[in-house]
Amino acid sequence: MPAPVIQQGSPFTIKLEKRLTTSRLNNILIPVISVFLALVVGAIFIYVTGNDPVKIYQTMLKGAFGSKYGISETVVKAIPLILTGLAVSIAFKMQLWNIGAEGQLYMGAWAAAYVALFMPDLPGFLVLPTMFLFGFLGGAIWALIPAIPRALIGVNETITTLLLNYVAILWFGYFVYGPWRDPKGFNFPLSAAFPEAARLPSMFDTRVHYGLIIGLVAVVIIYIMLKHTKWGYEIRVIGESPNAARYAGMNIVRNILLVMILSGGLAGIAGMSEVAGLTHRLQPTISPGYGYTAIIIAWLAKLNPFAILLVSFLFGGLLVGGYSVQTLGLPAATAYMLQGLILFFVLGGELFNRYRLRIRERGGK
Amino acid sequence: MPQVPLVEMKGITKRFPGVLANDHVSFEARSGEIHALLGENGAGKSTLMSILTGLYRPDEGQIFIKGKPVQLKNPKEAIGLGIGMVHQHFRLVQPFSVAENIVLGMKNLGLFIKKEKVEKEIEELSRRFALKVEPKAKIWQLSVGEQQRVEIVKMLYRGAEILILDEPTAVLTPQEVRELFKTLRQTANQGKAVILITHKLNEVMEIADRITVLRGGKSVATVNKVETNKIELTKLMVGREAMLVVDKKPPDLGPVILQLENVNCLSDKGYPALKDASLEIRGGEILGVAGVAGNGQRELAEVITGLRRVTRGKVKIGNKDYTNVSPREVIEARVAYIPEDRVGMGLVPNLNAMENVILKNYREKPVCGPLFINGDYVKNRARQLVDDFNIKMTGVDKAVKLMSGGNLQKLLFAREVSCEPQLIVAVYPVRGLDVSAIEAVHDILLAQREAGVAILFISEDLDEIFKLSDRIAVLYDGQVMDVLPTGKTNVEEVGMLMAGTRPEREVG
């Protein structure tokens, strides 16, 4: 492999050399520096718009972590981020680029809502487990649709999963605006409220609900599954080297399907926990793009389940902080701008994790 | 008085981490000649030409173009000096037209491309060199042969004086090959130098004027075509030093373990790769497969291990039919496989030694319970193998890509042998290894032979084949030319078979 030369015509050449190993320190330091630089660029942008970046960042920090309410809201946002973050990371681990967590989340929410709204004869104690199952299946089936052509004839899943997001959101919207709209709801596009048995209880007198427990358990299960089980081993081998997997007699087609089912299922549970734990009914929008933010989170966390937990809280805080700057006259989209910048810098920073910068004088060795 | 060569490379040395790819190689090409650069895979041909085209910089050595020393810093400078290369994988933009591809990246065209002028120039070039191309056609509409012509025209349009082609016939049909050779001759007749990278002897004998043979990174000889023949070239390519005789015991033959009956299969490109190949191996013997690389060796190993479809014929292991079964079934029939790509296929570079050690038996007890992999057992087993096979590494929990080539291969053998195989398929198992690692591999193979294992041993080194094998099968163009007992043949005979010629054998 020739090292790419990125600059010419100066007395120095800057060369990138591939690193054989990535050190633990770099693995942590580089993302942290990347996030910091993203915040610096964000600050410049805020400054140019005539605002005081220090004040804005302070307000965001305070809004997200400065009070019991702030922290609880941050946790509320972190719940779907943990679940969708896990969902995409498990697919990414096998080099399956599932960009469809957003749509899978919506389908999970839709399927869970079906149980809550239209299965009144179900005994109370079975309602939540059934919603959980349906939520999983809703997301899983939605992920299976692009997984089958991917596994059998190699259709690029990046595009198909992405496009199915729009289908899922429109499908969801159709029911909220149409057949599932609450007749007693003054014509608002809302479904009827879920019965009490279909609601995940809240904790600590806040909006934080038992979805948090589901998320934490999922983190532990996925971690153990990947690290210590036969299936997790197959996933890692296939992700690292499909040829070696074939050589070892692994069934790649079956694994693609199973991993996509699990990935979609986790995203579906995120949707279920949103409607059962938070909104308690269907409304036109139940996610401000959790499924997309999940991609950034999975990447920042290097696909490590525990790191996903941590990063999800930070991104939850970023969202909540984004809402709090609205009082200063900035749009909540400031948070998305920062999210975008962070992804941009983290992806850029990856380069320095994999390559080492060498600056040499021309003609030197 | 000899003319000044168009290109002269002197004492070129290029090192890559762990590999000496070019070792003081000298090479020259003159105007008006077709010069073949002949050598096996890994002999250093591509590296040498990458240096000439400015992709790599040599660690040592000098390059002269028309007698003047030059420093080629990048491909652009090489093109500027009239060096053009047609790569095996074409560099064409599919939706663009032929003319657009040809001028793509050129600087002196002005802001607007004068399309008609360019097209006219291309038509003229194509007449002069007997290269039929249609400037207005889109690349995606063209056959592979036509695309290759576009690449050649592209280089000529840029004023290439030295035209390098990397294995140009690999992708062509026989008719297209004839067409290409006509073009190359015409190009040479116009005073250009044509350099042909190849490992195919037939082509060399058909088209080349002179031949430079590379082996193991060194230039072994430059010969005139009229003064040589295929057999001599084969010897130069595969090398023949003093024959080593090992005192191995006569084989203690067991039952037939592997049987191929008229096996046919296709290559990755969809051409026939094995043609009615038949052979059998008994327990306790090593069958060496000799042949110039690329004559069906890889495919032979893959049809046995279930990685490639057999289109016709039968594969039997232990007298049971194993034609077109899954790789897993072959593994379960206790077939060990040392693939050509030891890293990336045989081993997973980013996983650690423990994870690599269980690649074949991770499904079985006691490595794995119903759900969980038994971490302690795996760790002990990995440590055991590392000790038994004397493998040097920083730790069983470190990614194996940090290990040296020899230790990687020992790890691979350790895993495969520890699964107690009845058959071992080993493809180029010592390629790129140092002497001590080669010896270790040979010792492992001989020990397995004594333990009654049947071994299919594919190698490109005749010395090695003669040293280890009990019988030698020669593969040429996908056919098993012959299977000979090692004691009743010699390098000359095997060399001729490798070149596709059946020697007259005395009867008796």
Interface residues (C-beta under 8 A of the other chain):
Chain A: P2 V5 Q8 L20 T21 H228 T229 K230 Y233 E234 R236 V237 E240 S241 N243 A244 R246 Y247 A248 G249 M250 N251
Chain B: L55 Y56 N74 T305 G306 L307 S326 P327 R328 E329 V330 I331 E332 Y337 P339 D341 G344 M345 G346 L347 V348 P349 N350 L351 E355 I358 L359 K360 Y362 R363 C368 L371 F372 I373 G375 A399 K401 L402
